[in-house]
């Protein structure tokens, strides 16, 4: 199995591309009321994606089927895992 290393690039206002690290620190108590979902724009396999949810605590990542097609990928390109999803109602 091939090893994948995530790469993050930041595109400056003048079009220059820079490597960047993103560090998210735990918010202090005063910031808890201001927390909102973090969405970014990115390119995946060279295709622009406008809304990517950044969630470092997620156990699974969900990719809609239409996005798989837009990326030119197939279900056979996905990696399968034995994970059971359940709700806690």
N, C-alpha and C positions, 0 to 999 in steps of 0.2 A: 504494500500500500504506500502511495506517495505521501510524503510529509508536506504539509502546507503551512507556511509562515505568514500570518496576516501582515499586511503592509499598509501603513497609513500615510497618505500624502495630503498636504494642505496646498491649495491653489491660491496664491496671493492675488490681490486686485489687479496686478499688472500681468497676470497670466503665468508668472514663474511658479514652478512646482517645488515644494520643499518637503523633506521627510519631517514628520512631527510625531511626538509622543503625546498621548492624552492620558492624564492622570485624574481620576475622579476620587476625591476624598469624601469621607463620611461627613454629612452636614452637621453643624452644631444645632442645638435645640432651637435657636432663634430662626433658623432657616427651614425648619420642618414644614411650616405653613406655606412656603413658597415653592415646594417641590412640584415639578410637572414632568411629564414624559419628555425624554430627549430624543428628537428625531434629527437625522442628518441626511444630506444628499451625498450619494457616492456613485462610483462606477463599479459594476460587477461584471467581470468578463467583457469589459469595454462598453457595457450598456449602462446609460444613466438611469439611476433609480432615485426618485424624488423624496420618498419617505422611508427611511430605515430606522426602526426603533432600536435604540441602544439600551440593552438590558443585560448587564453583567451577571445578574443573578438567575437568569432563565435556565431552566433545565433542558428545555427543547427550543429549537428555532423552527418557526413555521414559515414556509415559502408557498405562497399561493400558486396553483397550477398554471395560471396565465403568465406569471412571472418566470416560471421554468421555461415555458415556450418562448417568451420574449428574449431570454438569455441564450436560446438556441440549444437548450439541454433537454434530455429525456429522463424519464423515470429511472432508466438503467444507470444514469450518471449519479443518482443519489446513493448515499451510504445508509444501509438499513441498521436499525438498532432494536433490541428487545426492550422497549420502554412502554409501560402501560400508563396511559393518561386517564385521570379520573378527577371528578369534581368533589367538593366537600360540602354539599348542601345538607 
